[in-house]
Amino acid sequence: MDDMTLLLTMGALLLVIGAFAGVLAGLLGVGGGIILVPAFYYVFSALGYDSPQLMQLCLGTSLATIIVTSVRSVMSHNKKGAVEWPILKTWALGIGIGALVGVLVVSSLRSVVLQSIFGGLAIIVGLYMAFGQSHWRLGDSMPTGIKRAVLSPMLGFLSVLMGIGGGSFGVPTMSLFNVPIHRAVATAAGFGVLIAVPSVAGLLLVDMDVAPPFTIGAINFAAFFVIIAMTLITAPWGAALAHKLDPKPLKRIFGIFLILVALNMIRKALGW
């Protein structure tokens, strides 16, 4: 495959991925990273860029897109007064520290290990999406003190290991501690910024042995710009569909689909 054909093929695949991620993000309220990381993995490996660092590239590129989408989401939610700024401010330091530790771990692990970690965590997220109940509670208010000191860096750390923003772990965490769902979604977008900015800064310094064109560190900027363009176009379509369809059964279906994708990544990591 010559360079021009390679670029055109990569561009076409990324356009489809971006459109799909945008629609699902708008329809189901899930962050794009949970879709983008496995999609990047299959696209880059199919194009011949499989390497011990492939998952670093997928995680880093996904996190780069989250900076843009999360900032846009926070601004939109803030206009409606939905962002819980006291939660965001008090959790910011811990989330940022956890994200930086996550970068150090991601930079030191091989792709097969990161695949297994992503798969395991994605199964947990998928199970919650498929079977979680909105009335589940762990407390009447967000944790403070030692509990917050443990949970906030853990949230940042796990999110970087999956290449995702604040939604997949942040929304369930806040919901379980009695934060209304629309305010949890709005505030989790702020978590996404806190996770993605320091992690992308660190992943730009990673030295990649094998990477697609337009890659700096562990960020592929061709994928970044295509995905951002498509998700900005198609996310409103998904949001419009959400008003016409019941997203609850769709979220269950996607949760099961995510579990199957995660199991396949674990299978590949184990060489089966």
Summary of the structure (lengths in Angstrom):
residues: 272
radius of gyration: 17.6
end to end distance: 28.0
largest distance: 58.9
contacts: 1021
relative contact order: 0.21
helix: 77%
strand: 1%
